Amino acid sequence: MITTVLFDLDGTIIDTNELIISTFMHVLGRHFPEEPYTRERIIPHMGTTLEQQFRVFSGKEDVAELIKDYRTYNNAQHDAMVREFPHVNEVISKLHQRGIHLGVVTTKIRPTTMRALEMFGLLKYMETIVTVQDVEHPKPHPEPVLMAISKLNVDPESTLMVGDSAADIQSANAAGVKSAAVAWSLKGVEVLSKYNPDYILHDMRDIYRVLGWEPEKK
């Protein structure tokens, strides 16, 4: 029985997709105007750390300046471009009301994580938040999920990790928890299915079915 649900943030409960893509295109276009950076080139790498993504895109090891520019632009555009995915607040509220332990495991830094959660009224439900700044090895390594489990003092076998990227599923599977991929991921269900998630959520309310609750009317 699932008693704990951990959520990725970007692309899972908060729709930051257009913000992230536009930020990458802005920064890469500024630094590498000769390179044709497109949405299709950026999307497959979303979910990994900024360092990993910029090293792939730039071919450089030192990407500190790119990350600085990314965060400056992203911070300025954040509130105007982020959205909450459908039914997220109602589902997380109900999980909290029913005594489910809740947490966030993300490759974002803590300030922007807290900002997004506060913006949509979700912070009050989260018992633990693990960001990229809290771990030595980010997702897809199991450390972030294991850290959340340790902080909550819960059983991995009764824990579900929900995410929109291969890194989320790989981290969950390696940590010994159940994994759920969201069908609204820009990566697509077909791609995420290759990483063997235990569940596919086509609607956030599908979590009720995973928990064995009566299905909600849609």
SULHU-V68025 format. One record per backbone hydrogen bond with DSSP energy under -0.5 kcal/mol. CO is the residue of the C=O (numbers start at 1). NH is the residue of the N-H. Records with the same first field share a line. If there is no record, write none. Layout:
# SULHU-V68025
CO = NH + NH
This chain:
# SULHU-V68025
3 = 101
4 = 160
5 = 103
6 = 162
7 = 105
9 = 12 + 13 + 14
13 = 85
14 = 11 + 16
15 = 83
16 = 20
17 = 21
18 = 22
19 = 23
20 = 24
21 = 25
22 = 26
23 = 27
24 = 28
25 = 29
26 = 30
27 = 31
28 = 32
32 = 35
35 = 37
36 = 38
38 = 41 + 42
39 = 43
40 = 44
42 = 45 + 46
43 = 46
45 = 48
48 = 47
49 = 53
50 = 54
51 = 55
52 = 56
53 = 57
54 = 58
55 = 59
61 = 63
63 = 67
64 = 68
65 = 69
66 = 70
67 = 71
68 = 72
69 = 73
70 = 74
71 = 75
72 = 76
73 = 77
74 = 78
77 = 81
78 = 81 + 82
83 = 15
85 = 88
87 = 91
88 = 92
89 = 93
90 = 94
91 = 95
92 = 96
93 = 97
94 = 98
95 = 100
96 = 99
101 = 5
102 = 127 + 128
103 = 7
104 = 130
108 = 132
109 = 113
110 = 114
111 = 115
112 = 116
113 = 117
114 = 118
115 = 119
116 = 120
117 = 122 + 123
118 = 121
122 = 125 + 126
123 = 126
125 = 127
128 = 104
129 = 131
130 = 106
131 = 134
132 = 135
136 = 138
137 = 144
138 = 141
141 = 144
142 = 146
143 = 147
144 = 148
145 = 149
146 = 150
147 = 151
148 = 152
149 = 153 + 154
155 = 158
156 = 159
158 = 3 + 4
159 = 178
160 = 6
161 = 180
162 = 8
163 = 182
165 = 169
166 = 170
167 = 171
168 = 172
169 = 173
170 = 174
171 = 175
172 = 176 + 177
173 = 176
178 = 161
179 = 198 + 199
180 = 163
181 = 201
182 = 185
185 = 188
188 = 192
189 = 193
190 = 194
191 = 194
192 = 195
193 = 196
199 = 181
200 = 202
201 = 183
203 = 206
204 = 207
205 = 208 + 209
206 = 210
207 = 211
208 = 213
209 = 212
